[in-house]
Amino acid sequence: MDDVEYGIRIGLAGHGVYYAGDARVLGQMPVSGRASRTQRERWELGRLSLVRRHAAHLVGEAVRRRSLVLMDLAADLLGPPLSYIALGSIAGFVLAGFRFAAGIGMWWAFVAGA
């Protein structure tokens, strides 16, 4: 079981997870590009599996229990990875810049910013 699923189980049990500044995590990370890609693919597939298994239940329990902890866990699962959000924002601003430079309109910058 990975740390995300463990956090979900702790949340469903009615407890929160807190930052421990003195904690140490030791582990081996992939060194080569290929091994790194394979590891990222495993993480993403594992995350999708967690979404399928837990997201609907977490949202339902969050509403039923009126629990912000469970809603936060559900939002974390359902939200896209931060790298996708950043890439989409950058692409939107570049597109808005091209459209603004072409004289098409400033409103594209506001759309991209949103």
C-alpha beads as a LAMMPS data file, in Angstrom:
LAMMPS data file: protein, C-alpha beads

114 atoms
113 bonds

1 atom types
1 bond types

-500.0 500.0 xlo xhi
-500.0 500.0 ylo yhi
-500.0 500.0 zlo zhi

Masses

1 110.0

Atoms # bond

1 1 1 0.000 0.000 0.000
2 1 1 1.377 3.405 -0.878
3 1 1 1.308 6.590 1.172
4 1 1 -1.757 8.077 -0.576
5 1 1 -3.901 5.025 0.106
6 1 1 -2.645 4.900 3.676
7 1 1 -3.646 8.564 4.087
8 1 1 -7.106 7.752 2.728
9 1 1 -7.528 4.923 5.228
10 1 1 -6.413 7.167 8.070
11 1 1 -8.861 9.869 6.934
12 1 1 -11.757 7.414 6.693
13 1 1 -10.909 6.281 10.223
14 1 1 -11.458 9.870 11.385
15 1 1 -7.860 11.005 11.785
16 1 1 -5.775 13.606 10.004
17 1 1 -2.254 13.361 8.651
18 1 1 0.220 15.993 9.790
19 1 1 3.657 17.130 8.674
20 1 1 6.557 15.686 10.649
21 1 1 9.580 17.879 10.005
22 1 1 12.031 15.489 11.646
23 1 1 10.929 12.464 9.617
24 1 1 13.402 10.923 7.171
25 1 1 12.538 8.922 4.087
26 1 1 15.130 6.647 2.556
27 1 1 14.678 4.956 -0.772
28 1 1 16.305 4.273 -4.068
29 1 1 15.200 6.307 -7.038
30 1 1 15.673 5.369 -10.689
31 1 1 18.833 6.756 -12.244
32 1 1 18.322 6.256 -15.973
33 1 1 15.769 8.101 -18.072
34 1 1 14.027 4.890 -19.071
35 1 1 13.736 3.660 -15.489
36 1 1 12.460 7.071 -14.431
37 1 1 9.761 7.028 -17.139
38 1 1 8.713 3.534 -16.101
39 1 1 8.460 4.636 -12.466
40 1 1 6.320 7.675 -13.383
41 1 1 4.015 5.448 -15.449
42 1 1 3.589 3.113 -12.476
43 1 1 2.795 6.063 -10.207
44 1 1 0.213 7.461 -12.620
45 1 1 -1.451 4.065 -13.138
46 1 1 -1.510 3.567 -9.380
47 1 1 -3.078 6.975 -8.917
48 1 1 -5.768 6.209 -11.509
49 1 1 -6.503 2.968 -9.687
50 1 1 -6.897 4.891 -6.419
51 1 1 -9.271 7.354 -8.108
52 1 1 -11.439 4.502 -9.393
53 1 1 -11.492 2.720 -6.052
54 1 1 -11.803 5.600 -3.589
55 1 1 -12.907 8.947 -5.095
56 1 1 -16.682 8.431 -5.161
57 1 1 -16.674 6.850 -1.695
58 1 1 -14.555 9.707 -0.290
59 1 1 -16.866 12.386 -1.707
60 1 1 -19.922 10.556 -0.377
61 1 1 -18.407 10.115 3.070
62 1 1 -17.184 13.719 3.125
63 1 1 -20.723 14.960 2.492
64 1 1 -22.326 12.466 4.863
65 1 1 -19.887 13.202 7.708
66 1 1 -19.422 16.885 6.783
67 1 1 -15.694 16.234 6.856
68 1 1 -13.279 18.723 5.322
69 1 1 -10.476 16.183 5.759
70 1 1 -12.254 13.657 3.542
71 1 1 -13.226 16.341 1.006
72 1 1 -9.576 17.424 0.859
73 1 1 -8.488 13.833 0.251
74 1 1 -11.092 13.492 -2.531
75 1 1 -10.043 16.783 -4.131
76 1 1 -6.419 15.679 -4.037
77 1 1 -7.315 12.462 -5.850
78 1 1 -9.603 14.089 -8.410
79 1 1 -7.361 17.031 -9.264
80 1 1 -4.905 16.685 -12.126
81 1 1 -1.187 16.593 -11.374
82 1 1 0.309 20.059 -10.810
83 1 1 2.595 19.641 -13.819
84 1 1 -0.477 19.307 -16.095
85 1 1 -1.992 22.464 -14.630
86 1 1 1.250 24.399 -15.101
87 1 1 1.667 23.148 -18.666
88 1 1 -1.927 24.084 -19.519
89 1 1 -1.470 27.558 -18.041
90 1 1 1.727 28.161 -19.970
91 1 1 0.141 26.948 -23.211
92 1 1 -2.878 29.187 -22.588
93 1 1 -0.764 32.270 -21.985
94 1 1 1.356 31.588 -25.087
95 1 1 -1.782 31.200 -27.199
96 1 1 -3.244 34.371 -25.670
97 1 1 -0.018 36.231 -26.446
98 1 1 -0.115 35.171 -30.093
99 1 1 -3.759 36.127 -30.397
100 1 1 -3.155 39.482 -28.705
101 1 1 -0.153 40.175 -30.969
102 1 1 -2.336 39.391 -33.979
103 1 1 -4.844 41.990 -32.764
104 1 1 -7.611 39.471 -32.102
105 1 1 -8.384 40.667 -28.593
106 1 1 -7.261 41.010 -25.019
107 1 1 -10.033 38.797 -23.616
108 1 1 -7.972 35.699 -24.518
109 1 1 -5.456 36.683 -21.852
110 1 1 -8.250 36.702 -19.275
111 1 1 -9.498 33.315 -20.485
112 1 1 -5.981 31.856 -20.281
113 1 1 -5.516 33.324 -16.810
114 1 1 -8.712 31.729 -15.616

Bonds

1 1 1 2
2 1 2 3
3 1 3 4
4 1 4 5
5 1 5 6
6 1 6 7
7 1 7 8
8 1 8 9
9 1 9 10
10 1 10 11
11 1 11 12
12 1 12 13
13 1 13 14
14 1 14 15
15 1 15 16
16 1 16 17
17 1 17 18
18 1 18 19
19 1 19 20
20 1 20 21
21 1 21 22
22 1 22 23
23 1 23 24
24 1 24 25
25 1 25 26
26 1 26 27
27 1 27 28
28 1 28 29
29 1 29 30
30 1 30 31
31 1 31 32
32 1 32 33
33 1 33 34
34 1 34 35
35 1 35 36
36 1 36 37
37 1 37 38
38 1 38 39
39 1 39 40
40 1 40 41
41 1 41 42
42 1 42 43
43 1 43 44
44 1 44 45
45 1 45 46
46 1 46 47
47 1 47 48
48 1 48 49
49 1 49 50
50 1 50 51
51 1 51 52
52 1 52 53
53 1 53 54
54 1 54 55
55 1 55 56
56 1 56 57
57 1 57 58
58 1 58 59
59 1 59 60
60 1 60 61
61 1 61 62
62 1 62 63
63 1 63 64
64 1 64 65
65 1 65 66
66 1 66 67
67 1 67 68
68 1 68 69
69 1 69 70
70 1 70 71
71 1 71 72
72 1 72 73
73 1 73 74
74 1 74 75
75 1 75 76
76 1 76 77
77 1 77 78
78 1 78 79
79 1 79 80
80 1 80 81
81 1 81 82
82 1 82 83
83 1 83 84
84 1 84 85
85 1 85 86
86 1 86 87
87 1 87 88
88 1 88 89
89 1 89 90
90 1 90 91
91 1 91 92
92 1 92 93
93 1 93 94
94 1 94 95
95 1 95 96
96 1 96 97
97 1 97 98
98 1 98 99
99 1 99 100
100 1 100 101
101 1 101 102
102 1 102 103
103 1 103 104
104 1 104 105
105 1 105 106
106 1 106 107
107 1 107 108
108 1 108 109
109 1 109 110
110 1 110 111
111 1 111 112
112 1 112 113
113 1 113 114
